[in-house]
């Protein structure tokens, strides 16, 4: 298990290029299963989760090839309909093969993901939607077994907007008979990107990015040739890094319009944003001001930015109240931030962060992907050296993080173990 040693207190300066979005790459890779033939997807980040998805697709019988940001997936010979426990347990997004397999083969056997570090994360809404579309769903030995001759259109209302649930059903509905309506659908940019990818395959989808999505099923889709959107969470993470180091970072190749809520909060906290050609320049203040945030589905403040924002707030002037409303256990970074001197108390889904003058380096442990990012943010702003263990969490979702940080002047070193 690799570790990262970070020497903090250095003002980071320079340019960083943003990678393709993990959470767009994963569903779009599974969308390739809907067609028969060779799909090419560009701007795919070099991440552990992408490689896990590649293994899952290969397990289904697809050809998977990845090279310098481009992946070629050949789905001519999909001959298995199973997503095994071993793969699903390492990456919940594996459940995204359910809709495409059912739509293309009429059958899917997908391991139930089980709990996860940040919350229970059930998939009942995915299953409810597929059942409404005529699928027979059975649970057997920890697996969901879904069967359907041909899925048919349905009107589906989500009690909670679910990102991968909306994606699974949008993919299933693309090949169903008739027009499916998804209400209270997730509006995240990654959902819109998947819709655009499906449209490029010949799907008929209206309303992606809004809470009502209409999908008119077609008989056949053609393979993909698509380039995915930049990662808004990586972008936001570098914004908080500029904030905590009082830095001057130009973030290239990003889409700031996908980060309206975080940018608004960061501006209120004293960061300065300047639009520049091909990106945005972010200047950190000498010390940020405290701001409250509440995580919400898009276009609200993203839960995937909560931990990084909290790291920034831990050295802010004043007290900030951070409420997590999406996942019930997404405060695991708090105990680690406290080890670095942060003054944070938790009650239910609310953290009260009393800004301290300075964080101090300490050995800390990453517990999940965004928690690991928040520890890096904190470590870069802290006095002294921080050793972050269990770095594999970071490798699931941040492409070449150390190289990018080094280019900005950070002193970081990976220790391979
Ligand atoms: N939910 C249900 N039933 C369902 C589905 C969801 O109750 O059937 C609940 C969840 O438990 C949660 C809420 O609905 O309380 C929203 O969860 P959602 O389904 O939207 O989350 P997800 O699709 O499993 C994706 C991202 C997450 C991100 C969330 C929220 C991917 C592959 N994952 O997860 O990303 O935090 O949406 O925006 O797109 C990450 O990248 O670090 C990450 C965890």
Boltz pocket constraint, residues with backbone or C-beta under 6 A from the ligand:
constraints:
  - pocket:
      binder: B
      contacts: [[A, 22], [A, 23], [A, 26], [A, 93], [A, 119], [A, 120], [A, 121], [A, 122], [A, 123], [A, 124], [A, 125], [A, 126], [A, 127], [A, 160], [A, 161], [A, 162], [A, 163], [A, 164], [A, 165], [A, 186], [A, 190], [A, 303], [A, 304], [A, 325], [A, 326], [A, 327], [A, 328], [A, 369], [A, 370], [A, 397]]
      max_distance: 6.0
